[in-house]
Amino acid sequence: MSLTNEIIKQRLTEKFGDQVTGFEESYGLLSFEAPKELNLKVLNFLYDDEQLKFRFLTDLTGVHYPDKAGRELAVVYHLHNLAGNIRLRFKIFTPVSQPDVYTATGLFSGANWMERETYDFMGVNFVGHPNLKRILNVEEMDYFPLRKEFPLEDQTRIDKDDEMFGRG
């Protein structure tokens, strides 16, 4: 029997009940979320379960939602079952005031650099990470550049006029 999104959803709800929520399917990709305290339990279950076998971490990234109080930062995991060529998206949310999330480096070696990059640009603190420090930005930086905390540039500035750059 081949693995389907319905079977994945069923296995997750059997194991975690109503703690896994927000199931949706976009272009065939199953997405769901769980509380941040369960991220390692869910990831381990998806990895270890003999029917699911999501043993490849394709991507790990962060998203900033400044208007969602208490859920400002999201960590998004994209997992792949290589045997069945099935992918899924798993999300957890954390407040920007307490951006602590358990590291997935013990399960996926590839999470190391992805978590460092997410820390560097979004400020998510991956608890237990073996070397959580900035990877692309300078150490002295005291902010996280991909957070939406700064106003967009003022479009009325005359020093940014297209004519000054030969585009007018």
C-alpha positions as CSV (number, residue, x, y, z in Angstrom):
1,M,0.0,0.0,0.0
2,S,1.4,3.4,-1.0
3,L,1.7,6.2,1.4
4,T,-0.8,9.0,1.0
5,N,-1.4,12.3,2.8
6,E,-4.5,10.8,4.4
7,I,-2.5,8.0,5.9
8,I,0.1,10.4,7.2
9,K,-2.6,12.6,8.8
10,Q,-4.2,9.5,10.3
11,R,-0.9,8.2,11.8
12,L,-0.1,11.7,13.2
13,T,-3.5,12.1,14.8
14,E,-3.4,8.5,16.2
15,K,-0.1,9.3,17.9
16,F,-0.5,13.0,19.0
17,G,-4.3,13.5,18.9
18,D,-5.5,17.1,18.8
19,Q,-2.0,18.4,19.5
20,V,-1.3,18.3,15.7
21,T,-3.6,20.8,14.0
22,G,-3.9,23.0,10.9
23,F,-3.8,20.2,8.4
24,E,-4.1,21.5,4.9
25,E,-3.0,20.3,1.5
26,S,-1.6,22.8,-1.0
27,Y,-0.7,21.4,-4.4
28,G,-0.5,17.9,-3.0
29,L,1.9,18.9,-0.1
30,L,0.5,18.1,3.3
31,S,1.1,20.8,5.9
32,F,0.4,20.8,9.7
33,E,1.5,22.3,12.9
34,A,2.2,21.3,16.5
35,P,3.2,23.1,19.7
36,K,6.9,24.0,19.8
37,E,7.5,21.7,22.8
38,L,6.6,18.7,20.6
39,N,8.8,19.5,17.6
40,L,11.4,16.7,18.4
41,K,8.7,14.2,19.3
42,V,6.9,14.8,16.0
43,L,10.1,14.8,14.0
44,N,11.3,11.6,15.7
45,F,7.9,9.9,15.0
46,L,8.0,10.9,11.4
47,Y,11.5,9.6,11.1
48,D,11.2,6.3,13.1
49,D,7.7,5.2,12.0
50,E,8.1,2.2,9.6
51,Q,5.2,3.3,7.6
52,L,6.1,7.0,7.3
53,K,9.9,7.0,7.0
54,F,10.5,10.8,6.6
55,R,14.3,10.5,6.9
56,F,15.5,13.5,4.9
57,L,15.3,17.1,6.0
58,T,15.0,19.1,2.7
59,D,14.8,22.5,4.3
60,L,14.4,24.3,7.6
61,T,13.6,28.0,7.7
62,G,12.0,30.7,9.8
63,V,9.1,33.1,9.0
64,H,8.3,36.3,10.9
65,Y,4.6,37.1,11.4
66,P,4.7,40.4,13.4
67,D,0.9,40.7,13.6
68,K,0.3,37.3,15.3
69,A,0.7,37.9,19.0
70,G,2.4,35.0,20.7
71,R,3.1,33.3,17.4
72,E,5.4,35.8,15.8
73,L,8.1,33.4,14.7
74,A,7.5,30.2,12.8
75,V,10.0,27.4,12.2
76,V,9.1,25.4,9.1
77,Y,10.5,22.0,8.4
78,H,10.2,20.4,4.9
79,L,10.6,16.6,5.1
80,H,11.0,14.0,2.4
81,N,10.2,10.3,2.3
82,L,12.7,9.2,-0.3
83,A,11.4,5.7,-0.8
84,G,7.9,6.8,-1.6
85,N,8.8,10.3,-2.9
86,I,6.4,12.0,-0.5
87,R,7.0,15.4,1.0
88,L,5.4,17.3,3.9
89,R,5.6,20.6,5.7
90,F,5.7,20.8,9.5
91,K,5.4,24.2,11.3
92,I,5.8,25.3,14.9
93,F,5.3,28.8,16.3
94,T,7.0,30.6,19.1
95,P,6.7,34.1,20.5
96,V,9.4,36.6,19.6
97,S,9.9,37.3,23.3
98,Q,10.8,33.6,24.0
99,P,12.2,32.2,20.7
100,D,13.5,28.9,22.1
101,V,13.0,25.8,20.0
102,Y,14.7,22.4,20.5
103,T,17.4,21.6,17.9
104,A,16.9,18.9,15.3
105,T,20.6,18.3,14.8
106,G,20.5,15.1,16.8
107,L,18.2,13.6,14.2
108,F,19.2,15.4,11.0
109,S,22.9,16.4,10.6
110,G,21.8,18.8,7.8
111,A,19.8,20.8,10.3
112,N,23.1,22.2,11.7
113,W,23.7,24.9,9.1
114,M,20.0,25.5,8.5
115,E,19.4,26.2,12.2
116,R,22.4,28.5,12.3
117,E,21.1,30.5,9.3
118,T,17.6,30.7,10.9
119,Y,19.1,31.9,14.1
120,D,21.3,34.4,12.2
121,F,18.5,36.0,10.2
122,M,15.4,35.4,12.4
123,G,16.7,35.1,16.0
124,V,15.3,31.6,16.7
125,N,17.3,30.1,19.6
126,F,17.8,26.4,18.9
127,V,18.3,24.9,22.3
128,G,20.9,22.2,22.4
129,H,22.5,23.2,19.1
130,P,26.2,22.2,19.1
131,N,27.5,25.5,17.7
132,L,24.7,28.1,17.5
133,K,26.4,31.3,16.3
134,R,26.0,33.6,13.3
135,I,26.9,32.0,10.0
136,L,26.6,34.8,7.4
137,N,26.3,38.0,9.3
138,V,28.9,39.6,11.6
139,E,29.0,38.6,15.3
140,E,28.5,42.2,16.4
141,M,25.1,42.5,14.7
142,D,22.5,43.1,17.5
143,Y,19.4,42.6,15.4
144,F,18.0,39.9,13.0
145,P,17.7,41.3,9.5
146,L,14.8,39.2,8.2
147,R,12.4,40.1,10.9
148,K,9.8,42.6,9.8
149,E,10.6,45.1,12.5
150,F,11.7,48.0,10.4
151,P,9.5,50.3,8.3
152,L,9.7,50.1,4.5
153,E,11.9,52.7,2.9
154,D,10.3,56.1,2.3
155,Q,9.4,56.3,-1.4
156,T,9.5,60.1,-1.4
157,R,13.2,60.3,-0.9
158,I,14.8,62.3,-3.8
159,D,18.2,60.6,-3.5
160,K,16.6,57.4,-4.7
161,D,15.1,59.0,-7.8
162,D,15.4,56.7,-10.9
163,E,16.7,59.6,-12.9
164,M,19.8,59.7,-10.7
165,F,20.6,56.1,-11.8
166,G,20.0,56.6,-15.5
167,R,16.5,55.0,-15.5
168,G,14.4,58.0,-16.0
